[in-house]
Amino acid sequence: MRFRRSPRIEWVEDYIYRHLRHGPLHFTLIDPDNQSPREAADLAQAAMDAGSHAILIGGSTLDDPRKMDRLVKMVKKRSGLPVILFPGGSTQVSTHADAVLFMQLLNSTDPRFLVGEQVRGAPVIDKLRMEPIPMGYIVVAPGGTVGKVGKARLIEPNDIDAAVAHALAAQMFGMRFVYLEAGSGAETPVPPRMIRAVKRAVRVPVIVGGGIRDVEAAHDAIRAGADVIVTGTLVEGAVDVHKTLSDLLFSLGEKLKRQVRRRLDIGDDYVHEDTLGGRA
């Protein structure tokens, strides 16, 4: 029997890996529950102008495919950045997005978030020819809305072994990213000690989000080993989104450069396995 390989549609994942060669990245999260399509488009344009690397769109409770589609379409129109869906369920899919984080909430106690929503969404993603990005999603206390909706058995901030075990499981499942989530609007972010331990344990990029409200929190996450930091609440509540993000990214600038130099010194660079076959 001959197996037929589908044409590759992984340009967003390639984009992320390519930029990671130059240092940590910043993604701006837009929650459709809290933004109108027009507000989301304004926010996305400000994020692009400020230097963010990609737009994530998703929320824990939205169940309106039409609003999701309108919002993604307007964001794409206004922003030149990759638009990646960060869905809370199978209804949060839009044909206008560039990719979707095809994730498994690894510490959920509900089969719906372990495999149910993925099974419902997979045929839609396949039909739309959308790029899926396999990702292990791990919710750390306090967890916020996603912890409640996802029925997560929250990993306590001091339970480093549990975080590492979940991250290793994600990698062994073949997932190409690990996301440590403290919950949108969390009072405290994922602790640096946990980020550092997970980063040392896995060979895939580590994304960190939730509770990153200022430059120091962002720097702590990056210094601990985060490859991507995600901010959402920080910009949602800002009077001037462009200035808020610009100030954040500018303040991180020199710190990021030092982090990049340190990583280059120790040879910590990503080689996407597909590049071994000649793909740039």
C-alpha positions as a printed NumPy array, in Angstrom:
array([[  0.   ,   0.   ,   0.   ],
       [  1.285,   3.463,  -0.89 ],
       [  0.611,   6.306,   1.509],
       [ -0.194,   9.714,   0.089],
       [  1.125,  12.796,   1.86 ],
       [ -0.971,  15.938,   1.791],
       [  0.608,  19.178,   0.589],
       [  2.315,  21.021,   3.434],
       [  0.46 ,  23.995,   4.907],
       [  2.731,  24.87 ,   7.795],
       [  3.861,  28.399,   6.956],
       [  2.745,  29.867,  10.311],
       [  4.674,  27.272,  12.299],
       [  7.675,  27.904,  10.048],
       [  7.272,  31.646,  10.668],
       [  7.378,  31.089,  14.431],
       [ 10.434,  28.836,  14.313],
       [ 12.229,  31.202,  11.964],
       [ 11.7  ,  34.166,  14.275],
       [ 12.626,  32.134,  17.345],
       [ 16.122,  31.843,  15.918],
       [ 16.504,  35.545,  16.725],
       [ 15.07 ,  35.457,  20.242],
       [ 11.849,  35.255,  22.268],
       [  8.568,  36.373,  20.706],
       [  5.493,  38.293,  21.807],
       [  1.926,  37.331,  20.85 ],
       [ -1.082,  39.58 ,  21.452],
       [ -4.228,  37.77 ,  22.624],
       [ -7.642,  39.08 ,  21.585],
       [-10.643,  37.64 ,  23.41 ],
       [-13.824,  37.792,  21.265],
       [-15.868,  37.715,  24.48 ],
       [-14.487,  41.122,  25.424],
       [-13.995,  42.843,  22.053],
       [-16.245,  43.869,  19.189],
       [-14.866,  43.102,  15.702],
       [-13.973,  46.774,  15.208],
       [-12.252,  47.042,  18.592],
       [-10.357,  43.837,  17.886],
       [ -9.184,  45.172,  14.513],
       [ -7.953,  48.401,  16.135],
       [ -6.115,  46.401,  18.779],
       [ -4.512,  44.131,  16.172],
       [ -3.245,  47.051,  14.139],
       [ -1.789,  48.684,  17.26 ],
       [ -0.122,  45.386,  18.186],
       [  1.43 ,  45.085,  14.731],
       [  2.685,  48.678,  14.835],
       [  4.165,  48.117,  18.306],
       [  6.183,  45.075,  17.207],
       [  4.151,  42.054,  18.337],
       [  4.864,  38.912,  16.297],
       [  1.396,  37.348,  15.943],
       [ -2.248,  37.705,  16.938],
       [ -3.998,  34.983,  18.931],
       [ -7.795,  35.02 ,  18.868],
       [ -9.836,  32.954,  21.286],
       [-11.806,  32.841,  24.495],
       [-13.198,  30.347,  26.939],
       [-16.914,  30.975,  26.508],
       [-17.718,  32.426,  23.06 ],
       [-20.278,  30.295,  21.192],
       [-21.107,  32.55 ,  18.238],
       [-19.387,  31.381,  15.024],
       [-20.682,  34.385,  13.074],
       [-19.143,  36.895,  15.457],
       [-15.907,  34.911,  15.441],
       [-15.816,  34.957,  11.655],
       [-16.502,  38.701,  11.418],
       [-13.903,  39.463,  14.05 ],
       [-11.165,  37.347,  12.456],
       [-11.919,  38.805,   9.026],
       [-11.581,  42.385,  10.295],
       [ -8.393,  41.58 ,  12.222],
       [ -6.862,  40.029,   9.092],
       [ -7.816,  43.074,   7.058],
       [ -6.13 ,  45.497,   9.464],
       [ -3.115,  43.483,  10.596],
       [ -0.254,  42.09 ,   8.561],
       [  0.584,  39.593,  11.303],
       [ -0.279,  35.886,  11.292],
       [ -3.704,  35.351,  12.883],
       [ -3.8  ,  32.166,  14.944],
       [ -6.965,  30.784,  16.508],
       [ -6.695,  29.933,  20.204],
       [-10.064,  28.191,  20.513],
       [-11.991,  27.304,  23.602],
       [-14.031,  24.835,  21.558],
       [-14.847,  23.525,  18.101],
       [-17.247,  26.387,  17.335],
       [-14.432,  28.948,  17.526],
       [-13.113,  28.315,  14.014],
       [-12.954,  30.807,  11.161],
       [-11.981,  30.324,   7.547],
       [-10.196,  33.698,   7.612],
       [ -7.529,  32.637,  10.146],
       [ -4.049,  31.528,   9.123],
       [ -3.717,  28.687,  11.628],
       [ -5.264,  27.128,  14.7  ],
       [ -3.633,  25.931,  17.898],
       [ -4.835,  22.333,  17.861],
       [ -4.449,  21.83 ,  21.56 ],
       [ -5.203,  19.387,  24.302],
       [ -5.878,  20.66 ,  27.816],
       [ -3.651,  18.052,  29.375],
       [ -4.771,  18.495,  32.981],
       [ -8.5  ,  18.628,  32.274],
       [-10.735,  16.089,  34.009],
       [-13.312,  16.352,  31.214],
       [-12.949,  14.115,  28.114],
       [-14.498,  16.941,  26.101],
       [-11.302,  18.991,  26.431],
       [ -8.968,  16.02 ,  26.168],
       [-10.325,  14.747,  22.862],
       [-14.028,  15.608,  22.36 ],
       [-13.701,  19.137,  20.981],
       [-10.699,  18.08 ,  18.91 ],
       [-12.692,  15.316,  17.233],
       [-15.535,  17.74 ,  16.47 ],
       [-13.191,  20.387,  15.11 ],
       [-10.816,  18.212,  13.068],
       [-13.126,  17.664,  10.047],
       [-13.855,  21.407,   9.894],
       [-10.162,  22.316,  10.033],
       [ -9.394,  19.718,   7.373],
       [-12.169,  20.962,   5.09 ],
       [-10.972,  24.576,   5.434],
       [ -7.377,  23.525,   4.689],
       [ -6.351,  25.416,   7.809],
       [ -2.935,  24.876,   9.365],
       [ -3.192,  22.98 ,  12.679],
       [ -0.409,  23.548,  15.215],
       [ -0.34 ,  20.688,  17.763],
       [  0.098,  22.054,  21.284],
       [ -0.01 ,  20.78 ,  24.842],
       [ -1.967,  23.2  ,  27.043],
       [ -1.268,  23.137,  30.793],
       [ -3.243,  25.278,  33.237],
       [ -1.461,  26.415,  36.382],
       [ -3.195,  27.845,  39.466],
       [ -4.952,  30.244,  39.814],
       [ -6.233,  29.15 ,  36.38 ],
       [ -8.969,  31.757,  35.916],
       [-11.941,  31.149,  33.655],
       [-10.153,  28.602,  31.476],
       [ -9.426,  26.476,  34.527],
       [-13.097,  26.47 ,  35.517],
       [-14.578,  26.013,  32.053],
       [-11.97 ,  23.407,  31.147],
       [-12.478,  21.559,  34.441],
       [ -8.741,  21.518,  34.978],
       [ -7.042,  19.829,  37.86 ],
       [ -4.91 ,  22.884,  38.423],
       [ -1.188,  22.452,  38.837],
       [ -0.087,  24.327,  41.926],
       [  2.751,  26.842,  41.462],
       [  5.072,  24.806,  43.688],
       [  4.33 ,  21.464,  41.98 ],
       [  7.215,  21.615,  39.536],
       [  7.307,  17.856,  38.974],
       [  3.686,  17.806,  37.788],
       [  4.299,  20.631,  35.324],
       [  7.379,  18.893,  33.923],
       [  5.544,  15.56 ,  33.651],
       [  2.666,  17.143,  31.701],
       [  5.093,  18.956,  29.4  ],
       [  7.044,  15.778,  28.717],
       [  3.799,  13.96 ,  27.951],
       [  2.931,  16.676,  25.421],
       [  6.301,  16.275,  23.739],
       [  5.996,  12.484,  23.664],
       [  2.541,  12.787,  22.116],
       [  4.263,  14.658,  19.285],
       [  2.946,  18.099,  20.159],
       [  5.213,  20.806,  18.822],
       [  4.58 ,  23.489,  21.465],
       [  3.885,  23.558,  25.203],
       [  1.764,  26.364,  26.68 ],
       [  1.892,  27.151,  30.423],
       [ -1.234,  29.138,  31.307],
       [ -1.97 ,  30.919,  34.59 ],
       [ -5.355,  32.12 ,  33.338],
       [ -6.422,  35.329,  31.632],
       [ -6.22 ,  38.234,  34.057],
       [ -4.52 ,  36.119,  36.727],
       [ -3.123,  38.021,  39.686],
       [  0.066,  35.972,  39.564],
       [  1.843,  34.583,  36.49 ],
       [  3.378,  31.152,  36.015],
       [  6.368,  31.116,  38.415],
       [  9.816,  31.436,  36.789],
       [ 11.009,  28.318,  38.604],
       [  8.341,  26.252,  36.852],
       [  9.08 ,  27.792,  33.451],
       [ 12.789,  27.068,  33.906],
       [ 12.192,  23.432,  34.841],
       [  9.829,  22.824,  31.911],
       [ 12.18 ,  24.533,  29.493],
       [ 15.062,  22.318,  30.591],
       [ 12.931,  19.176,  30.274],
       [ 11.54 ,  19.598,  26.753],
       [ 12.92 ,  20.299,  23.303],
       [  9.912,  22.17 ,  21.96 ],
       [  9.17 ,  25.903,  22.335],
       [  7.535,  26.938,  25.602],
       [  4.746,  29.54 ,  25.484],
       [  3.779,  31.35 ,  28.689],
       [  0.639,  33.406,  29.3  ],
       [ -1.628,  34.694,  32.028],
       [ -0.777,  37.291,  34.656],
       [  1.945,  39.028,  32.616],
       [  0.977,  42.58 ,  33.443],
       [  4.247,  44.498,  33.242],
       [  7.799,  44.485,  31.91 ],
       [  9.263,  42.758,  34.946],
       [  6.821,  39.864,  34.752],
       [  7.565,  39.513,  31.038],
       [ 11.294,  39.645,  31.645],
       [ 11.079,  37.1  ,  34.467],
       [  9.298,  34.679,  32.123],
       [ 11.819,  35.188,  29.322],
       [ 14.813,  34.956,  31.622],
       [ 13.405,  31.674,  32.949],
       [ 13.281,  30.298,  29.417],
       [  9.932,  31.263,  27.859],
       [ 10.195,  31.297,  24.081],
       [  6.921,  33.155,  23.593],
       [  5.055,  35.422,  26.001],
       [  1.359,  36.154,  25.545],
       [ -0.416,  39.234,  26.865],
       [ -4.134,  39.908,  26.634],
       [ -5.588,  41.665,  29.67 ],
       [ -2.654,  44.093,  29.585],
       [ -3.836,  45.569,  26.276],
       [ -7.58 ,  45.099,  26.749],
       [ -7.579,  47.552,  29.636],
       [ -5.169,  50.038,  28.061],
       [ -6.298,  53.529,  27.067],
       [ -3.578,  53.666,  24.399],
       [ -2.867,  50.122,  23.203],
       [ -0.066,  51.136,  20.858],
       [  1.784,  53.042,  23.591],
       [  1.261,  50.293,  26.162],
       [  2.63 ,  47.575,  23.901],
       [  5.373,  49.791,  22.481],
       [  6.568,  50.656,  25.974],
       [  6.493,  46.986,  26.969],
       [  8.394,  45.757,  23.925],
       [ 10.837,  48.657,  23.921],
       [ 11.63 ,  48.122,  27.598],
       [ 12.182,  44.463,  26.895],
       [ 14.419,  45.261,  23.929],
       [ 17.811,  45.307,  25.59 ],
       [ 16.837,  42.475,  27.905],
       [ 15.784,  40.38 ,  24.917],
       [ 19.055,  41.134,  23.154],
       [ 21.011,  39.974,  26.179],
       [ 18.857,  36.845,  26.348],
       [ 19.512,  36.122,  22.666],
       [ 23.263,  36.579,  23.12 ],
       [ 23.199,  34.205,  26.098],
       [ 21.273,  31.566,  24.113],
       [ 23.658,  31.863,  21.182],
       [ 26.615,  31.504,  23.551],
       [ 25.274,  28.181,  24.825],
       [ 24.091,  27.06 ,  21.399],
       [ 20.382,  27.074,  22.283],
       [ 18.816,  27.381,  18.828],
       [ 15.847,  25.643,  17.297],
       [ 16.16 ,  23.351,  14.336],
       [ 12.68 ,  22.479,  13.139],
       [ 12.776,  18.776,  12.27 ],
       [ 11.257,  19.529,   8.855],
       [ 14.211,  21.718,   7.888],
       [ 16.318,  18.588,   7.789],
       [ 14.497,  17.796,   4.602],
       [ 15.569,  21.053,   3.033],
       [ 12.609,  23.29 ,   3.89 ],
       [ 13.697,  26.82 ,   4.862]])
